[in-house]
């Protein structure tokens, strides 16, 4: 069984077994990514996508944006035009109210890229925030982050943040993971996340997600 199939199996079990927590997503990826992954993992809860820009559900199928993100779309378009005018930068497609800037040079230092983008913002006199991730730099409307998206998601579900377990790997995950009752990081997470979470896995990526999920279930069933 693949790791994704195992996650889906456990998530379906959550509908009939109270010891199994249900899955949702807090992701910086576009809505289309969250939508596809929700199908693969049998997610029925609302999800936070694009670094807190919006929430989405599949049943019923809809998404809605943070008003601040909607208001900032014109400013984001101006910056997107400046990025697209370069020959060495590219944008991730599919974003609706944020940007993810990738260097065309795969091994370019992200600190250097962040400095370049900050200079572009200053020259254009645009008020946007930069959030370096693992392989790109996210460009966000001020006040809209994964942390605000997580808080919004918890409110939508009627679940206190300290009753949620989270897992993340990039700098943008640090703040919202701190609001969780329990937090995990895969082995390949950045140092800032590894230092901030409850437990660091010896496994990378989605394998660490499965391990964390199974640990939570075991703890619930043991009453720990």
HELIX and SHEET records of a PDB file:
HELIX    1   1 UNK A    3  UNK A   13  1                                  11    
HELIX    2   2 UNK A   31  UNK A   40  1                                  10    
HELIX    3   3 UNK A   67  UNK A   71  1                                   5    
HELIX    4   4 UNK A   73  UNK A   84  1                                  12    
HELIX    5   5 UNK A  110  UNK A  124  1                                  15    
HELIX    6   6 UNK A  146  UNK A  157  1                                  12    
HELIX    7   7 UNK A  161  UNK A  163  5                                   3    
HELIX    8   8 UNK A  171  UNK A  173  5                                   3    
HELIX    9   9 UNK A  174  UNK A  179  1                                   6    
HELIX   10  10 UNK A  191  UNK A  196  1                                   6    
HELIX   11  11 UNK A  205  UNK A  222  1                                  18    
SHEET    1   A 3 UNK A  47  UNK A  49  0                                        
SHEET    2   A 3 UNK A  54  UNK A  58 -1                                        
SHEET    3   A 3 UNK A  61  UNK A  65 -1                                        
SHEET    1   B 4 UNK A  89  UNK A  91  0                                        
SHEET    2   B 4 UNK A  99  UNK A 103 -1                                        
SHEET    3   B 4 UNK A 137  UNK A 140 -1                                        
SHEET    4   B 4 UNK A 129  UNK A 132 -1                                        
SHEET    1   C 3 UNK A 165  UNK A 167  0                                        
SHEET    2   C 3 UNK A 182  UNK A 185  1                                        
SHEET    3   C 3 UNK A 199  UNK A 200  1                                        
END                                                                             
